[in-house]
Amino acid sequence: MSQYQTIEEFEQILGEQIRALRLMLNLDQRELAAQAGIALNAVKRLESGKTATTRTLISVLRVLGRTDWLTSLSPHVTINPITMANLKSPRQRVYKERKSRKGTTDGDV
């Protein structure tokens, strides 16, 4: 997978991919907006890589049949943190020599 330099590049590529999917499904922007229940300008902003809300993105991906993209963004947690905590060995304390009290020497009781 190639590395993208900026957030703007990610937005641009995502917009291009959404546009390509829309065209493959033979939908124009108005139809996509109507089916997704969003404004036409929201579709235009999303496809051009401009700011869009999460709600807009989800609505469009549902219409385009690509909600699997969302699943890859938030995979199910397979590791239980409580189980991981129980697997660790108990913490060991560091032994520090105690300072002797004033008026006594190490050999005195």
Secondary structure, DSSP 8 states (H G I E B T S, - for coil): -----SHHHHHHHHHHHHHHHHHHTT--HHHHHHHHTS-HHHHHHHHTT----HHHHHHHHHHHT-THHHHHHS----S-HHHHHHHS-------------TT--TT--
